[in-house]
Amino acid sequence: MSVLEDVTVVSETVDTARVVARWYTSGHDPDSGYYDTVEPTAFVLVKRSDGWHIHSQEDLPWE
């Protein structure tokens, strides 16, 4: 199960934004047992005439 925990705007200009989303994930793997983790991902968004779009994505170290 994966749930969006929170989203933080790190920086913003008129036409770009960098945000960090943190995903809480838990579950069970037959080989390693139960697990839970928070996985942060950074996104760079660009504003176009039809709204905001993802320009790039970066996986950050797990917490």
All heavy atoms as a GROMACS GRO file, in nm:
protein
  507
    1MET      N    1   0.085  -0.117   0.000
    1MET     CA    2   0.000   0.000   0.000
    1MET      C    3   0.090   0.124   0.000
    1MET      O    4   0.187   0.130   0.072
    1MET     CB    5  -0.088   0.000   0.124
    1MET     CG    6  -0.162   0.129   0.146
    1MET     SD    7  -0.259   0.135   0.296
    1MET     CE    8  -0.133   0.166   0.416
    2SER      N    9   0.057   0.218  -0.084
    2SER     CA   10   0.132   0.342  -0.092
    2SER      C   11   0.035   0.459  -0.080
    2SER      O   12  -0.066   0.462  -0.149
    2SER     CB   13   0.209   0.348  -0.223
    2SER     OG   14   0.295   0.459  -0.225
    3VAL      N   15   0.069   0.555   0.007
    3VAL     CA   16  -0.018   0.670   0.033
    3VAL      C   17   0.066   0.797   0.026
    3VAL      O   18   0.176   0.803   0.081
    3VAL     CB   19  -0.082   0.658   0.174
    3VAL    CG1   20  -0.166   0.780   0.206
    3VAL    CG2   21  -0.164   0.533   0.186
    4LEU      N   22   0.015   0.898  -0.043
    4LEU     CA   23   0.082   1.027  -0.046
    4LEU      C   24   0.071   1.089   0.092
    4LEU      O   25  -0.038   1.115   0.142
    4LEU     CB   26   0.018   1.118  -0.151
    4LEU     CG   27   0.080   1.256  -0.167
    4LEU    CD1   28   0.226   1.247  -0.209
    4LEU    CD2   29   0.000   1.336  -0.268
    5GLU      N   30   0.186   1.111   0.157
    5GLU     CA   31   0.188   1.164   0.293
    5GLU      C   32   0.180   1.315   0.295
    5GLU      O   33   0.103   1.374   0.369
    5GLU     CB   34   0.313   1.115   0.366
    5GLU     CG   35   0.313   1.146   0.512
    5GLU     CD   36   0.423   1.073   0.584
    5GLU    OE1   37   0.404   0.955   0.617
    5GLU    OE2   38   0.529   1.136   0.607
    6ASP      N   39   0.265   1.381   0.216
    6ASP     CA   40   0.260   1.527   0.207
    6ASP      C   41   0.335   1.576   0.085
    6ASP      O   42   0.412   1.502   0.025
    6ASP     CB   43   0.313   1.595   0.334
    6ASP     CG   44   0.459   1.564   0.364
    6ASP    OD1   45   0.542   1.574   0.272
    6ASP    OD2   46   0.491   1.529   0.477
    7VAL      N   47   0.309   1.701   0.049
    7VAL     CA   48   0.377   1.767  -0.063
    7VAL      C   49   0.424   1.903  -0.012
    7VAL      O   50   0.347   1.977   0.049
    7VAL     CB   51   0.284   1.786  -0.184
    7VAL    CG1   52   0.354   1.864  -0.294
    7VAL    CG2   53   0.236   1.652  -0.236
    8THR      N   54   0.552   1.935  -0.038
    8THR     CA   55   0.609   2.061   0.006
    8THR      C   56   0.664   2.136  -0.114
    8THR      O   57   0.739   2.078  -0.194
    8THR     CB   58   0.724   2.038   0.107
    8THR    OG1   59   0.674   1.962   0.217
    8THR    CG2   60   0.781   2.168   0.157
    9VAL      N   61   0.627   2.262  -0.130
    9VAL     CA   62   0.684   2.346  -0.234
    9VAL      C   63   0.818   2.397  -0.182
    9VAL      O   64   0.824   2.467  -0.081
    9VAL     CB   65   0.592   2.464  -0.269
    9VAL    CG1   66   0.657   2.555  -0.373
    9VAL    CG2   67   0.458   2.414  -0.320
   10VAL      N   68   0.926   2.359  -0.250
   10VAL     CA   69   1.061   2.395  -0.207
   10VAL      C   70   1.101   2.530  -0.264
   10VAL      O   71   1.160   2.613  -0.196
   10VAL     CB   72   1.162   2.285  -0.248
   10VAL    CG1   73   1.303   2.323  -0.208
   10VAL    CG2   74   1.123   2.152  -0.186
   11SER      N   75   1.070   2.552  -0.392
   11SER     CA   76   1.098   2.681  -0.455
   11SER      C   77   0.996   2.703  -0.566
   11SER      O   78   0.941   2.608  -0.621
   11SER     CB   79   1.240   2.688  -0.510
   11SER     OG   80   1.259   2.591  -0.611
   12GLU      N   81   0.975   2.831  -0.597
   12GLU     CA   82   0.872   2.863  -0.697
   12GLU      C   83   0.906   2.994  -0.767
   12GLU      O   84   0.950   3.089  -0.702
   12GLU     CB   85   0.737   2.874  -0.628
   12GLU     CG   86   0.621   2.899  -0.719
   12GLU     CD   87   0.489   2.905  -0.645
   12GLU    OE1   88   0.489   2.903  -0.521
   12GLU    OE2   89   0.386   2.912  -0.713
   13THR      N   90   0.888   2.995  -0.899
   13THR     CA   91   0.895   3.119  -0.977
   13THR      C   92   0.761   3.130  -1.050
   13THR      O   93   0.671   3.049  -1.028
   13THR     CB   94   1.012   3.117  -1.078
   13THR    OG1   95   0.987   3.016  -1.176
   13THR    CG2   96   1.145   3.091  -1.010
   14VAL      N   97   0.751   3.226  -1.138
   14VAL     CA   98   0.626   3.246  -1.210
   14VAL      C   99   0.590   3.125  -1.296
   14VAL      O  100   0.474   3.087  -1.306
   14VAL     CB  101   0.634   3.373  -1.298
   14VAL    CG1  102   0.511   3.388  -1.385
   14VAL    CG2  103   0.655   3.496  -1.212
   15ASP      N  104   0.692   3.061  -1.356
   15ASP     CA  105   0.663   2.952  -1.449
   15ASP      C  106   0.728   2.817  -1.414
   15ASP      O  107   0.719   2.723  -1.492
   15ASP     CB  108   0.701   2.992  -1.592
   15ASP     CG  109   0.847   3.033  -1.604
   15ASP    OD1  110   0.918   3.038  -1.502
   15ASP    OD2  111   0.890   3.060  -1.717
   16THR      N  112   0.792   2.806  -1.299
   16THR     CA  113   0.848   2.678  -1.255
   16THR      C  114   0.828   2.661  -1.105
   16THR      O  115   0.814   2.759  -1.031
   16THR     CB  116   0.999   2.665  -1.285
   16THR    OG1  117   1.069   2.764  -1.211
   16THR    CG2  118   1.030   2.677  -1.432
   17ALA      N  119   0.830   2.537  -1.061
   17ALA     CA  120   0.821   2.507  -0.918
   17ALA      C  121   0.894   2.376  -0.892
   17ALA      O  122   0.894   2.285  -0.975
   17ALA     CB  123   0.676   2.496  -0.872
   18ARG      N  124   0.959   2.367  -0.779
   18ARG     CA  125   1.021   2.241  -0.734
   18ARG      C  126   0.945   2.199  -0.609
   18ARG      O  127   0.932   2.276  -0.513
   18ARG     CB  128   1.168   2.259  -0.703
   18ARG     CG  129   1.236   2.130  -0.655
   18ARG     CD  130   1.386   2.152  -0.636
   18ARG     NE  131   1.449   2.041  -0.568
   18ARG     CZ  132   1.494   1.931  -0.625
   18ARG    NH1  133   1.482   1.916  -0.756
   18ARG    NH2  134   1.551   1.836  -0.554
   19VAL      N  135   0.892   2.077  -0.612
   19VAL     CA  136   0.816   2.025  -0.499
   19VAL      C  137   0.874   1.890  -0.457
   19VAL      O  138   0.935   1.820  -0.538
   19VAL     CB  139   0.665   2.009  -0.532
   19VAL    CG1  140   0.604   2.142  -0.568
   19VAL    CG2  141   0.642   1.909  -0.643
   20VAL      N  142   0.856   1.857  -0.331
   20VAL     CA  143   0.896   1.726  -0.280
   20VAL      C  144   0.771   1.657  -0.227
   20VAL      O  145   0.699   1.712  -0.142
   20VAL     CB  146   1.002   1.738  -0.168
   20VAL    CG1  147   1.030   1.603  -0.106
   20VAL    CG2  148   1.131   1.796  -0.224
   21ALA      N  149   0.744   1.541  -0.281
   21ALA     CA  150   0.631   1.459  -0.236
   21ALA      C  151   0.687   1.343  -0.155
   21ALA      O  152   0.788   1.282  -0.192
   21ALA     CB  153   0.553   1.406  -0.356
   22ARG      N  154   0.623   1.312  -0.041
   22ARG     CA  155   0.667   1.199   0.042
   22ARG      C  156   0.558   1.093   0.041
   22ARG      O  157   0.443   1.121   0.072
   22ARG     CB  158   0.695   1.246   0.184
   22ARG     CG  159   0.813   1.339   0.191
   22ARG     CD  160   0.847   1.394   0.329
   22ARG     NE  161   0.758   1.357   0.436
   22ARG     CZ  162   0.800   1.305   0.553
   22ARG    NH1  163   0.928   1.286   0.575
   22ARG    NH2  164   0.713   1.276   0.647
   23TRP      N  165   0.598   0.972  -0.001
   23TRP     CA  166   0.507   0.857  -0.011
   23TRP      C  167   0.534   0.762   0.103
   23TRP      O  168   0.647   0.719   0.124
   23TRP     CB  169   0.530   0.784  -0.142
   23TRP     CG  170   0.510   0.868  -0.263
   23TRP    CD1  171   0.606   0.943  -0.327
   23TRP    CD2  172   0.389   0.891  -0.333
   23TRP    NE1  173   0.551   1.010  -0.433
   23TRP    CE2  174   0.418   0.979  -0.440
   23TRP    CE3  175   0.259   0.845  -0.316
   23TRP    CZ2  176   0.321   1.022  -0.528
   23TRP    CZ3  177   0.163   0.888  -0.406
   23TRP    CH2  178   0.194   0.975  -0.509
   24TYR      N  179   0.431   0.728   0.179
   24TYR     CA  180   0.441   0.626   0.283
   24TYR      C  181   0.401   0.494   0.220
   24TYR      O  182   0.293   0.482   0.161
   24TYR     CB  183   0.350   0.658   0.402
   24TYR     CG  184   0.345   0.545   0.502
   24TYR    CD1  185   0.450   0.523   0.590
   24TYR    CD2  186   0.237   0.458   0.506
   24TYR    CE1  187   0.447   0.418   0.679
   24TYR    CE2  188   0.233   0.352   0.595
   24TYR     CZ  189   0.338   0.334   0.682
   24TYR     OH  190   0.335   0.229   0.770
   25THR      N  191   0.489   0.394   0.228
   25THR     CA  192   0.463   0.265   0.169
   25THR      C  193   0.482   0.156   0.275
   25THR      O  194   0.579   0.158   0.350
   25THR     CB  195   0.560   0.238   0.052
   25THR    OG1  196   0.547   0.343  -0.043
   25THR    CG2  197   0.531   0.106  -0.016
   26SER      N  198   0.386   0.063   0.280
   26SER     CA  199   0.400  -0.050   0.372
   26SER      C  200   0.348  -0.175   0.302
   26SER      O  201   0.272  -0.167   0.205
   26SER     CB  202   0.321  -0.026   0.501
   26SER     OG  203   0.183  -0.017   0.473
   27GLY      N  204   0.392  -0.287   0.351
   27GLY     CA  205   0.346  -0.412   0.290
   27GLY      C  206   0.421  -0.531   0.344
   27GLY      O  207   0.486  -0.525   0.448
   28HIS      N  208   0.414  -0.639   0.270
   28HIS     CA  209   0.480  -0.764   0.310
   28HIS      C  210   0.544  -0.826   0.188
   28HIS      O  211   0.482  -0.837   0.082
   28HIS     CB  212   0.380  -0.861   0.371
   28HIS     CG  213   0.443  -0.989   0.414
   28HIS    ND1  214   0.445  -1.100   0.334
   28HIS    CD2  215   0.507  -1.022   0.528
   28HIS    CE1  216   0.508  -1.198   0.396
   28HIS    NE2  217   0.546  -1.153   0.515
   29ASP      N  218   0.669  -0.864   0.202
   29ASP     CA  219   0.743  -0.933   0.098
   29ASP      C  220   0.776  -1.073   0.149
   29ASP      O  221   0.829  -1.086   0.260
   29ASP     CB  222   0.871  -0.857   0.065
   29ASP     CG  223   0.952  -0.924  -0.043
   29ASP    OD1  224   0.906  -0.922  -0.158
   29ASP    OD2  225   1.058  -0.981  -0.011
   30PRO      N  226   0.745  -1.178   0.074
   30PRO     CA  227   0.768  -1.315   0.122
   30PRO      C  228   0.914  -1.341   0.162
   30PRO      O  229   0.940  -1.417   0.255
   30PRO     CB  230   0.728  -1.403   0.003
   30PRO     CG  231   0.637  -1.320  -0.078
   30PRO     CD  232   0.681  -1.178  -0.057
   31ASP      N  233   1.008  -1.276   0.094
   31ASP     CA  234   1.150  -1.300   0.124
   31ASP      C  235   1.204  -1.218   0.240
   31ASP      O  236   1.294  -1.262   0.311
   31ASP     CB  237   1.235  -1.274  -0.001
   31ASP     CG  238   1.203  -1.369  -0.114
   31ASP    OD1  239   1.167  -1.486  -0.085
   31ASP    OD2  240   1.210  -1.327  -0.231
   32SER      N  241   1.150  -1.098   0.260
   32SER     CA  242   1.207  -1.011   0.363
   32SER      C  243   1.111  -0.974   0.475
   32SER      O  244   1.150  -0.907   0.569
   32SER     CB  245   1.263  -0.884   0.299
   32SER     OG  246   1.161  -0.815   0.230
   33GLY      N  247   0.986  -1.011   0.467
   33GLY     CA  248   0.890  -0.983   0.574
   33GLY      C  249   0.818  -0.850   0.557
   33GLY      O  250   0.811  -0.795   0.449
   34TYR      N  251   0.767  -0.799   0.668
   34TYR     CA  252   0.691  -0.674   0.667
   34TYR      C  253   0.786  -0.555   0.655
   34TYR      O  254   0.899  -0.559   0.704
   34TYR     CB  255   0.607  -0.661   0.794
   34TYR     CG  256   0.491  -0.758   0.796
   34TYR    CD1  257   0.501  -0.880   0.862
   34TYR    CD2  258   0.372  -0.728   0.731
   34TYR    CE1  259   0.396  -0.970   0.862
   34TYR    CE2  260   0.267  -0.817   0.731
   34TYR     CZ  261   0.280  -0.937   0.797
   34TYR     OH  262   0.175  -1.025   0.796
   35TYR      N  263   0.739  -0.449   0.591
   35TYR     CA  264   0.820  -0.330   0.576
   35TYR      C  265   0.731  -0.206   0.577
   35TYR      O  266   0.612  -0.213   0.549
   35TYR     CB  267   0.901  -0.334   0.446
   35TYR     CG  268   0.816  -0.337   0.322
   35TYR    CD1  269   0.775  -0.218   0.261
   35TYR    CD2  270   0.774  -0.458   0.266
   35TYR    CE1  271   0.694  -0.220   0.148
   35TYR    CE2  272   0.694  -0.460   0.152
   35TYR     CZ  273   0.654  -0.342   0.094
   35TYR     OH  274   0.575  -0.345  -0.017
   36ASP      N  275   0.790  -0.094   0.613
   36ASP     CA  276   0.727   0.036   0.595
   36ASP      C  277   0.838   0.138   0.574
   36ASP      O  278   0.945   0.128   0.633
   36ASP     CB  279   0.634   0.075   0.710
   36ASP     CG  280   0.705   0.094   0.841
   36ASP    OD1  281   0.814   0.038   0.859
   36ASP    OD2  282   0.653   0.167   0.926
   37THR      N  283   0.812   0.232   0.487
   37THR     CA  284   0.914   0.331   0.452
   37THR      C  285   0.848   0.459   0.405
   37THR      O  286   0.732   0.459   0.365
   37THR     CB  287   1.009   0.275   0.343
   37THR    OG1  288   1.112   0.369   0.320
   37THR    CG2  289   0.935   0.249   0.215
   38VAL      N  290   0.924   0.567   0.410
   38VAL     CA  291   0.880   0.695   0.353
   38VAL      C  292   0.977   0.724   0.239
   38VAL      O  293   1.098   0.733   0.260
   38VAL     CB  294   0.881   0.808   0.458
   38VAL    CG1  295   0.849   0.940   0.392
   38VAL    CG2  296   0.784   0.777   0.570
   39GLU      N  297   0.924   0.736   0.118
   39GLU     CA  298   1.005   0.758  -0.001
   39GLU      C  299   0.980   0.898  -0.056
   39GLU      O  300   0.873   0.924  -0.110
   39GLU     CB  301   0.970   0.656  -0.108
   39GLU     CG  302   0.985   0.512  -0.064
   39GLU     CD  303   0.934   0.416  -0.169
   39GLU    OE1  304   0.982   0.422  -0.284
   39GLU    OE2  305   0.846   0.336  -0.135
   40PRO      N  306   1.077   0.989  -0.041
   40PRO     CA  307   1.059   1.122  -0.097
   40PRO      C  308   1.098   1.127  -0.245
   40PRO      O  309   1.193   1.060  -0.288
   40PRO     CB  310   1.152   1.209  -0.013
   40PRO     CG  311   1.257   1.116   0.035
   40PRO     CD  312   1.194   0.979   0.043
   41THR      N  313   1.023   1.204  -0.322
   41THR     CA  314   1.051   1.224  -0.464
   41THR      C  315   1.039   1.372  -0.494
   41THR      O  316   0.942   1.436  -0.454
   41THR     CB  317   0.951   1.145  -0.552
   41THR    OG1  318   0.954   1.007  -0.515
   41THR    CG2  319   0.985   1.158  -0.698
   42ALA      N  320   1.140   1.426  -0.564
   42ALA     CA  321   1.137   1.568  -0.603
   42ALA      C  322   1.087   1.579  -0.746
   42ALA      O  323   1.120   1.496  -0.831
   42ALA     CB  324   1.276   1.628  -0.591
   43PHE      N  325   1.006   1.680  -0.770
   43PHE     CA  326   0.954   1.708  -0.904
   43PHE      C  327   0.983   1.852  -0.940
   43PHE      O  328   0.971   1.940  -0.855
   43PHE     CB  329   0.802   1.688  -0.909
   43PHE     CG  330   0.757   1.547  -0.886
   43PHE    CD1  331   0.721   1.505  -0.759
   43PHE    CD2  332   0.749   1.457  -0.991
   43PHE    CE1  333   0.677   1.375  -0.737
   43PHE    CE2  334   0.705   1.328  -0.970
   43PHE     CZ  335   0.669   1.286  -0.843
   44VAL      N  336   1.020   1.875  -1.065
   44VAL     CA  337   1.026   2.010  -1.119
   44VAL      C  338   0.907   2.024  -1.212
   44VAL      O  339   0.888   1.943  -1.304
   44VAL     CB  340   1.158   2.037  -1.195
   44VAL    CG1  341   1.154   2.173  -1.261
   44VAL    CG2  342   1.277   2.027  -1.100
   45LEU      N  343   0.824   2.123  -1.183
   45LEU     CA  344   0.703   2.148  -1.262
   45LEU      C  345   0.722   2.273  -1.345
   45LEU      O  346   0.788   2.368  -1.301
   45LEU     CB  347   0.583   2.167  -1.169
   45LEU     CG  348   0.558   2.057  -1.065
   45LEU    CD1  349   0.444   2.098  -0.973
   45LEU    CD2  350   0.527   1.926  -1.133
   46VAL      N  351   0.668   2.273  -1.466
   46VAL     CA  352   0.670   2.392  -1.551
   46VAL      C  353   0.527   2.431  -1.585
   46VAL      O  354   0.442   2.346  -1.605
   46VAL     CB  355   0.752   2.371  -1.680
   46VAL    CG1  356   0.899   2.352  -1.648
   46VAL    CG2  357   0.701   2.254  -1.761
   47LYS      N  358   0.504   2.561  -1.588
   47LYS     CA  359   0.370   2.611  -1.619
   47LYS      C  360   0.360   2.636  -1.769
   47LYS      O  361   0.445   2.703  -1.828
   47LYS     CB  362   0.342   2.739  -1.542
   47LYS     CG  363   0.198   2.782  -1.551
   47LYS     CD  364   0.171   2.898  -1.457
   47LYS     CE  365   0.024   2.928  -1.451
   47LYS     NZ  366  -0.003   3.038  -1.358
   48ARG      N  367   0.257   2.579  -1.828
   48ARG     CA  368   0.228   2.600  -1.970
   48ARG      C  369   0.090   2.662  -1.980
   48ARG      O  370   0.022   2.683  -1.880
   48ARG     CB  371   0.233   2.466  -2.044
   48ARG     CG  372   0.369   2.401  -2.040
   48ARG     CD  373   0.371   2.274  -2.121
   48ARG     NE  374   0.498   2.207  -2.106
   48ARG     CZ  375   0.515   2.077  -2.122
   48ARG    NH1  376   0.413   2.000  -2.154
   48ARG    NH2  377   0.633   2.023  -2.107
   49SER      N  378   0.048   2.689  -2.101
   49SER     CA  379  -0.081   2.755  -2.120
   49SER      C  380  -0.198   2.672  -2.069
   49SER      O  381  -0.302   2.725  -2.031
   49SER     CB  382  -0.103   2.787  -2.268
   49SER     OG  383  -0.101   2.668  -2.345
   50ASP      N  384  -0.182   2.537  -2.062
   50ASP     CA  385  -0.290   2.450  -2.016
   50ASP      C  386  -0.269   2.399  -1.873
   50ASP      O  387  -0.333   2.305  -1.831
   50ASP     CB  388  -0.310   2.333  -2.112
   50ASP     CG  389  -0.186   2.246  -2.125
   50ASP    OD1  390  -0.076   2.291  -2.088
   50ASP    OD2  391  -0.200   2.132  -2.172
   51GLY      N  392  -0.177   2.460  -1.798
   51GLY     CA  393  -0.158   2.421  -1.658
   51GLY      C  394  -0.016   2.375  -1.629
   51GLY      O  395   0.076   2.394  -1.708
   52TRP      N  396   0.003   2.314  -1.512
   52TRP     CA  397   0.134   2.269  -1.466
   52TRP      C  398   0.163   2.128  -1.516
   52TRP      O  399   0.075   2.043  -1.517
   52TRP     CB  400   0.139   2.270  -1.313
   52TRP     CG  401   0.138   2.408  -1.256
   52TRP    CD1  402   0.030   2.480  -1.218
   52TRP    CD2  403   0.251   2.490  -1.232
   52TRP    NE1  404   0.067   2.603  -1.172
   52TRP    CE2  405   0.203   2.612  -1.179
   52TRP    CE3  406   0.388   2.476  -1.251
   52TRP    CZ2  407   0.289   2.716  -1.144
   52TRP    CZ3  408   0.473   2.580  -1.215
   52TRP    CH2  409   0.423   2.699  -1.163
   53HIS      N  410   0.289   2.105  -1.558
   53HIS     CA  411   0.331   1.975  -1.610
   53HIS      C  412   0.463   1.935  -1.545
   53HIS      O  413   0.547   2.021  -1.515
   53HIS     CB  414   0.350   1.980  -1.762
   53HIS     CG  415   0.225   2.008  -1.837
   53HIS    ND1  416   0.146   1.908  -1.887
   53HIS    CD2  417   0.162   2.125  -1.867
   53HIS    CE1  418   0.042   1.961  -1.947
   53HIS    NE2  419   0.049   2.093  -1.936
   54ILE      N  420   0.484   1.805  -1.528
   54ILE     CA  421   0.610   1.754  -1.473
   54ILE      C  422   0.718   1.767  -1.578
   54ILE      O  423   0.706   1.716  -1.689
   54ILE     CB  424   0.597   1.608  -1.426
   54ILE    CG1  425   0.498   1.599  -1.311
   54ILE    CG2  426   0.732   1.552  -1.385
   54ILE    CD1  427   0.468   1.457  -1.267
   55HIS      N  428   0.825   1.835  -1.543
   55HIS     CA  429   0.940   1.850  -1.632
   55HIS      C  430   1.045   1.743  -1.601
   55HIS      O  431   1.105   1.685  -1.691
   55HIS     CB  432   1.001   1.989  -1.617
   55HIS     CG  433   1.122   2.012  -1.701
   55HIS    ND1  434   1.249   1.997  -1.652
   55HIS    CD2  435   1.134   2.046  -1.832
   55HIS    CE1  436   1.335   2.022  -1.749
   55HIS    NE2  437   1.269   2.052  -1.858
   56SER      N  438   1.068   1.716  -1.472
   56SER     CA  439   1.164   1.614  -1.433
   56SER      C  440   1.128   1.559  -1.296
   56SER      O  441   1.052   1.619  -1.221
   56SER     CB  442   1.307   1.668  -1.433
   56SER     OG  443   1.320   1.771  -1.338
   57GLN      N  444   1.184   1.444  -1.266
   57GLN     CA  445   1.157   1.374  -1.140
   57GLN      C  446   1.288   1.318  -1.088
   57GLN      O  447   1.371   1.269  -1.165
   57GLN     CB  448   1.059   1.260  -1.166
   57GLN     CG  449   1.033   1.172  -1.047
   57GLN     CD  450   0.937   1.060  -1.082
   57GLN    OE1  451   0.859   1.069  -1.176
   57GLN    NE2  452   0.941   0.953  -1.003
   58GLU      N  453   1.308   1.324  -0.955
   58GLU     CA  454   1.430   1.273  -0.894
   58GLU      C  455   1.394   1.198  -0.766
   58GLU      O  456   1.331   1.253  -0.676
   58GLU     CB  457   1.522   1.390  -0.860
   58GLU     CG  458   1.646   1.353  -0.783
   58GLU     CD  459   1.725   1.475  -0.736
   58GLU    OE1  460   1.686   1.588  -0.767
   58GLU    OE2  461   1.823   1.454  -0.665
   59ASP      N  462   1.434   1.070  -0.759
   59ASP     CA  463   1.415   0.994  -0.636
   59ASP      C  464   1.518   1.039  -0.535
   59ASP      O  465   1.638   1.046  -0.565
   59ASP     CB  466   1.428   0.845  -0.663
   59ASP     CG  467   1.315   0.792  -0.750
   59ASP    OD1  468   1.205   0.848  -0.743
   59ASP    OD2  469   1.338   0.694  -0.824
   60LEU      N  470   1.474   1.071  -0.415
   60LEU     CA  471   1.562   1.115  -0.307
   60LEU      C  472   1.588   0.998  -0.213
   60LEU      O  473   1.515   0.898  -0.215
   60LEU     CB  474   1.498   1.233  -0.234
   60LEU     CG  475   1.467   1.355  -0.320
   60LEU    CD1  476   1.391   1.459  -0.240
   60LEU    CD2  477   1.594   1.415  -0.378
   61PRO      N  478   1.689   1.009  -0.126
   61PRO     CA  479   1.716   0.900  -0.031
   61PRO      C  480   1.596   0.871   0.059
   61PRO      O  481   1.527   0.964   0.100
   61PRO     CB  482   1.834   0.954   0.051
   61PRO     CG  483   1.895   1.061  -0.032
   61PRO     CD  484   1.784   1.118  -0.113
   62TRP      N  485   1.575   0.744   0.088
   62TRP     CA  486   1.464   0.704   0.176
   62TRP      C  487   1.488   0.754   0.315
   62TRP      O  488   1.599   0.771   0.360
   62TRP     CB  489   1.452   0.551   0.179
   62TRP     CG  490   1.402   0.492   0.053
   62TRP    CD1  491   1.393   0.550  -0.070
   62TRP    CD2  492   1.353   0.360   0.035
   62TRP    NE1  493   1.342   0.465  -0.162
   62TRP    CE2  494   1.317   0.347  -0.100
   62TRP    CE3  495   1.336   0.253   0.119
   62TRP    CZ2  496   1.265   0.230  -0.152
   62TRP    CZ3  497   1.285   0.138   0.068
   62TRP    CH2  498   1.249   0.126  -0.066
   63GLU      N  499   1.378   0.776   0.385
   63GLU     CA  500   1.386   0.821   0.525
   63GLU      C  501   1.364   0.704   0.618
   63GLU      O  502   1.300   0.609   0.586
   63GLU     CB  503   1.281   0.928   0.551
   63GLU     CG  504   1.303   1.050   0.464
   63GLU     CD  505   1.193   1.153   0.483
   63GLU    OE1  506   1.104   1.135   0.568
   63GLU    OE2  507   1.197   1.253   0.412
   0.00000   0.00000   0.00000
